[in-house]
Amino acid sequence: MSTSGTSLLKGKRVLLGVTGGIAAYKVAHLARLMVAAGADVRVVMTDAATRFVGPDTFAALTGNPVHTTVWDEPGTVLHVRLAHEVDLAVVAPATANVLSKLAQGIADDLLTSTLLESRCPVVVAPAMHTGMWDHPATCASVEALEARGVTIVGPVAGPLAAGDEGMGRMSEPEEILAAVEAVAARSTELAGRRIVVTAGPTHEPLDPVRFIGNRSSGRMGVAVAAEAHARGADVTLVLGPGAVTPPAGLHVMRVETAEQMRDAVVSAAKDADAVVMAAAVADFRPERVAEGKLKKEAGPPEVRLVPTPDILKELGESKGDRVLVGFAAETSELEASGRRKLLAKNLDLVVVNEVGREGTGFGFETNDAMILTRDGDDEPLRTWAKRELAAAICDRLAKRFG
Ligand SMILES: Cc1cc2nc3c(=O)[nH]c(=O)nc-3n(C[C@H](O)[C@H](O)[C@H](O)COP(=O)(O)O)c2cc1C
């Protein structure tokens, strides 16, 4: 239940998607808890879910009709109406099947069609046998959903169907409710704020087919953009080449070079409340780009490098009230280098990444990083999941605007 006394779900329209797992019977209790917390709960069940619990149970608990097919109200195009009406969606239990469908964007029933159309925050509570949960296909689906800002609650270890025991049991309804309330609170934290985030590498061309690049996957910046979006911000993502696919609902500006990134960021930053520069922008570019492909027979070319624009510095010089967040990739003296960058570039916050050691930094799921700020809200060096680090950055943005 709500920790604050007044429920965070009061007046919220919540879509409760119930799918075909044995834990569906427990979700009747979750529906009751959400109604008691003041939510207006609209239940959508898959066909398989109706084999476990009757729709009338949910209708009686929520006081709303329960829908099971896109054809229930063809005149209103039910999945579109539902998708646009709700403030938040919860899928519990979430089967392995529905996790994969959501990850792939499959829309072959009312629940998956509604969730594909909707841009509201989504919480899922997986429940399945251990083999299904551990399967690489399910792991990939969960990873893709998390990267898009979906909140995954559980599962936990414990008794499973058919007398088995292990990982895969759905979290208890009270725990799911707490996660839903946290997402509801979070979903408006950055409402009305415009946030520009950069992500990915830049490619600096040598000739029409070759470039100088770096190993950045864009995961960190995309995680920040997804998190800021989940908290209600209007997010513009300036995205370098080859970076991971961003979630829906962001304004995406695709760029190739540092120069293009500079132009996109400077124009997007004009009316932004915060700029988070997570991209790994090249510091140098070839002075000349050959018109034709450089030929092997001509021998190794002499490539002279010249500096690219220092985007952070430029933003720092015209900062105004804008909150400015930078990233620094360092191999040694992390804190000293980070503090220097914080001051030199006029930043409010810098994330200092430790790079160069095996398994850290570019291209990995985790970051070894410390957070340094001007107001002492620092975090020492540790290993973070990228989305956890994104949340820590957004916590600090919310505090600044709060
Ligand atoms: C008794 C029984 C229990 C099941 N429990 C689960 C479960 O807990 N998790 C799961 O992913 N699938 C479970 N399944 C399989 C799903 O019902 C099946 O994959 C179905 O296609 C899911 O459809 P849906 O995702 O559209 O609801 C169960 C099947 C049966 C017959």
The ligand as an SDF file (V2000), in Angstrom:
LIG
                    3D

 31 33  0  0  0  0  0  0  0  0999 V2000
   -2.1820  -25.0010  -16.1800 C   0  0  0  0  0  0  0  0  0  0  0  0
   -1.3310  -24.0870  -17.0020 C   0  0  0  0  0  0  0  0  0  0  0  0
   -0.5340  -23.1800  -16.3620 C   0  0  0  0  0  0  0  0  0  0  0  0
    0.2730  -22.2940  -17.0970 C   0  0  0  0  0  0  0  0  0  0  0  0
    1.0310  -21.4030  -16.4270 N   0  0  0  0  0  0  0  0  0  0  0  0
    1.8320  -20.5780  -17.1240 C   0  0  0  0  0  0  0  0  0  0  0  0
    2.6320  -19.6230  -16.4520 C   0  0  0  0  0  0  0  0  0  0  0  0
    2.6130  -19.5000  -15.2300 O   0  0  0  0  0  0  0  0  0  0  0  0
    3.4240  -18.8310  -17.1910 N   0  0  0  0  0  0  0  0  0  0  0  0
    3.4900  -18.9120  -18.5500 C   0  0  0  0  0  0  0  0  0  0  0  0
    4.2510  -18.1790  -19.1540 O   0  0  0  0  0  0  0  0  0  0  0  0
    2.7140  -19.8030  -19.2160 N   0  0  0  0  0  0  0  0  0  0  0  0
    1.8880  -20.6120  -18.5420 C   0  0  0  0  0  0  0  0  0  0  0  0
    1.1020  -21.5080  -19.2150 N   0  0  0  0  0  0  0  0  0  0  0  0
    1.1530  -21.5290  -20.7030 C   0  0  0  0  0  0  0  0  0  0  0  0
    0.3490  -20.3670  -21.2680 C   0  0  0  0  0  0  0  0  0  0  0  0
   -0.9940  -20.4320  -20.8140 O   0  0  0  0  0  0  0  0  0  0  0  0
    0.4120  -20.3870  -22.7960 C   0  0  0  0  0  0  0  0  0  0  0  0
    1.7360  -20.0950  -23.2020 O   0  0  0  0  0  0  0  0  0  0  0  0
   -0.5560  -19.4300  -23.4260 C   0  0  0  0  0  0  0  0  0  0  0  0
   -0.3810  -19.4790  -24.8190 O   0  0  0  0  0  0  0  0  0  0  0  0
   -0.3350  -17.9970  -22.9510 C   0  0  0  0  0  0  0  0  0  0  0  0
   -1.2080  -17.1430  -23.6200 O   0  0  0  0  0  0  0  0  0  0  0  0
   -1.2830  -15.5950  -23.2780 P   0  0  0  0  0  0  0  0  0  0  0  0
    0.1190  -15.1160  -23.1380 O   0  0  0  0  0  0  0  0  0  0  0  0
   -1.9700  -14.9930  -24.4660 O   0  0  0  0  0  0  0  0  0  0  0  0
   -2.0950  -15.4480  -22.0560 O   0  0  0  0  0  0  0  0  0  0  0  0
    0.2690  -22.3600  -18.5100 C   0  0  0  0  0  0  0  0  0  0  0  0
   -0.5550  -23.2830  -19.1450 C   0  0  0  0  0  0  0  0  0  0  0  0
   -1.3490  -24.1180  -18.4150 C   0  0  0  0  0  0  0  0  0  0  0  0
   -2.2310  -25.0910  -19.1250 C   0  0  0  0  0  0  0  0  0  0  0  0
  1  2  1  0
  2  3  1  0
  2 30  2  0
  3  4  2  0
  4  5  1  0
  4 28  1  0
  5  6  2  0
  6  7  1  0
  6 13  1  0
  7  8  2  0
  7  9  1  0
  9 10  1  0
 10 11  2  0
 10 12  1  0
 12 13  2  0
 13 14  1  0
 14 15  1  0
 14 28  1  0
 15 16  1  0
 16 17  1  0
 16 18  1  0
 18 19  1  0
 18 20  1  0
 20 21  1  0
 20 22  1  0
 22 23  1  0
 23 24  1  0
 24 25  2  0
 24 26  1  0
 24 27  1  0
 28 29  2  0
 29 30  1  0
 30 31  1  0
M  END
$$$$
